[in-house]
Amino acid sequence: MREMLQMVIVLTILSVVSGGLLAALKDNTKEKIEYQQLVFVKGPAIRTILKDASNDPIVDRFKLKDGDTEHSFFVGVFDGKAETVTFESAGKGFGGDIGVMIGVNLTDDKIVGVGVTTHQETPGVGSLAKTDPAFAAQFMGMPFKDQFSVKTDGGQVDSISGATVTSRGVALALSDAVKIYEKFKPQIADKAKEFSK
């Protein structure tokens, strides 16, 4: 009985120490992981959408909280004015969630660009949502309001051939982004002004 008690005490101490080390490791690497995701996962879409910005939108960013969720907004400065932001939303695709970065002009509420950041879609079919420039180009200049849906559902988004579910996922991400944008537009505009040159 005594040996059993000693074993339980030793295992408890090892568990507490291991848990503490893992928690400390997570806290110490959180910012590095977030930065790597910004640069290598979200960064390409952000830089493509805001390609002619005079600033670095990866650096010029801010966050807004929505309950437990935190949204990151990346600011693009054009002609000295910070009137364009990009932010990420997600929709359900064929293989899982599709991360979509959306760029919006704060003055006219129109889309300036769309780029897929993450997906698990079928290579060569659904993956075209990320790699086909024509798919992303169709969103340029669209009013950023209401609901987005694919044309087969009566909407305005041209589906990728053979990847309607993926296209619906991107449209769903845009519709979700509209809700975020409408909810926070005054705060987004105020925060973005801080980056004007």
N, C-alpha and C positions, 0 to 999 in steps of 0.2 A: 504494500500500500504506500509506503514511504517513497519507494522508487517511482511509483506512478505520479505521486504529487510533485516530486522533483522534476520529472519529465514535463509535466503540465506547466510548471513555473518557468522552466527553461524555454519551452516553446512559446509561452506568452511573451517573455522578454524578447526573444528573437523576432516575433511577429511585430511587436511595438517598435523595435529598432528598425526593422526592415521597412515598415510602413512610414516611419518618420523620414528615413533616407529617401524613399521614393517620392514622398510629398515635397521634400526639399529639392530634389532633382527636378521635379515638375515645375516648381516655382522658379527655379534658377534658369530653366531653359524655355519658359513660356514666351518671353519676348523674342528670343532667337528664332523659335519655331514660327511665330507670327511674322517676323521679318522675312524669313525664307519663303513663307507662303505668299507674302506680298510681292516679293521680287520674282519668284519663279512660277507661281500658279496664277495669281490675279494680275500681276504686273504686266504681262504681255497684252492682255485685253485692255487694261487701263491705258497703257501707252499707245495702243492702236486707236482707241476711241479719242484720246486727247493728244494725237500725234503732233499737232502744230502749236501746242501750248508753250508759252515762254518759261514756264516753271516746271518743277519736277512734281507731278501729282502724287507720286508715291510718298514723298516727304510732306507735301502740303495736304494734309488730311485731318479730319476731325471725326469724333464719334458722338452719336446720340443714343440715349438709352430709351427703350420701349419696354417697360416692365423688366423682365429678366434678360431680354434680348438687347444686344448692342449692335448698332449699325454703323459701319465705317463709310465715310463719304470722302471722295478724292476730288480735289479742286483743280480745275484747269483755268489758267489765266491766259486770256487772249486780248491783245491790244491794251494791256494794263488792267483789264477788268476780269474779276473772278465771278463770271456768270454761268459757268458750266461745272457740273458735278457728275461724278459717276459713283454708283453704289451697286452692291450685289444683292440679288434675290435668287430664289430657287423654285423650280417646278419639278413635278414627277415625270420622268421619262420612261422609256421601255426598260432600261437596265437599272434605274434608280434615280436619285436626285440629280438634276442638272443645274449647276451654278451658272448664273447669267449676270454679267456686268452690264449696266445700262447707263448711258450718258445722256444727260438732260440739260438743255439750255434753260436757265432760271428765268430769263426774260420772256420768252415766247412759249415755254412749256412744250418744246418739241424735242424729239429724240435726235441726238447727234451721233449716236453709235450704239451698237450692241455687240457683245462678245461673250462666247461661252468660256467659262473658266474651268469647270470640272464636269465630268460626266462618266458614265459607265455604259455608253451606248455601243451598239454593234459597229465594229470597225468597217469603214467603207460605206456604211449606210447612215445610221444615226449619228456617227461621228462627224458627218459632213456639217452638222450644225455648228461645229467649232472651226472646221477647216475651209468650208465653201464661202468665199467672200460674197457671192451673190445672195446667199441666204441672209447674211448680216446686213447687206446693203439695202434690202427692202424696207428696213425700219427707219432709215435716215429721213428726217423731216416729218415723220408721223406725229400727230398730236399725242401727247402723253396724258391720256385720260381714258376713262371708261374701261371696258374689258377688252382684252385681246384674245382672239381665237383664230383657228385656221379656217381657210375658205370653205372647206368641206363641212364645217360646222356653222357656216354663215358669217364668218369673220373676215379679217383683212390680211391674214398671214398666209403666204404661199408655203405649202408643205414641201418638205424634201421628199422626193420620190422614194417610196418604200419606207419612209420613216415618219409617218403621220403622228405616231405617239410621241416621238422625240419633238416634233414641231409643236405639238400641243403642250408639251412640257415647257418649251421656251415661251410660248404664249401665256401659259399659266404663271411663269416667273415674271413676265412683264405686267400682268394684271396685279400680281402681288406687290410688285414694285410701285405701281400707281397708288395703291393704298398707303404704302409707306411714305411716298412723296407727298401726297395730299395731307397726310397727318402732320408731317414735319416741315412743310414748305417754308413757313415763316422763320423757323429756327435754322433751316438749311441756308436760306438767303442771308440771314444775319451772320452766321458763322463764315460763310463763303466770302463776305465783304472784307473780312479780316486779312484775306490773302491778296487783295487788290494792290497793285504796285503804283 
